[in-house]
């Protein structure tokens, strides 16, 4: 299916199976539609829905209306509720989009399971990460019983990529070290967020908002801060919150502006790289 130029059209049996596979009792999507609406709507709506899905398959394009999600911040039940970093974003996607995804998933899953590495067990039918945890536990106990050295390495994405170290290479190609926007300096996170002159028109209004918050509450001017503190404010201000004498409400407002800046520059950079 992946290699073929044309996606086979869906049939009524695939549609019924996809609808049945979705979990009931979930929140409505951005259009107020739930899975129950489609389950109990009847055959006439199913025929219309099948026509819509087959148009998606025929043209190989998901309509923008099916790409809109309802984003809700959910507290992680740890840390300060006033810190944005302690919330996880949960997006409720349109139900029709979920059905399209379910049909494609059911088609490719048999082949995926054939080629899948047996070690990762997350998001796998009739399996669980507990399977891997059991193996890890047995290896641990065996080494302890035999008095052998045992090292367990757990990789956490947030710890690995959030803040330390800050100097990540973000090139369009693996061997490209010069910033595509200004063609002058090496493209690191520091250069992208606070140095590159090409993004001044995007950066300046947001930095002005951040500086206004810092000045009003702590009488701190942005330009008086070192480059290290500036990048830390944009990446994770909680690390310097006490040093800057900011309360939780102030930190939350600055975090919002920092994320806005990162999103704007990242979007502009992507558009630049996608140009022929």
Secondary structure, 3 states (H helix, E strand, C coil): CCCCCCCCCCCHHHHHHHHHHCCCCCCCCCCCCCHHHHHCCCHHHHHHHHHHHHHHHHHCCCCHHHCCEEEEEEECCCCCCCCHHHEEEEEEECHHHHHHHHHHHHHHHHHHHHHCCCCCCCCCCCCCHHHHHHHHHHHHHHHHHCCCCCCCCCCCHHHHHCCCCCCCCCCCCCCCCECCCCCCCECCHHHHHHHCHHHHHHHHHHHHHHHHHHHHHHCCCHHHCCHHHHHHHHHHHHHHHHHHCCCHHHHHHHHHHHHHHHHHHHHHHHHHHHCC
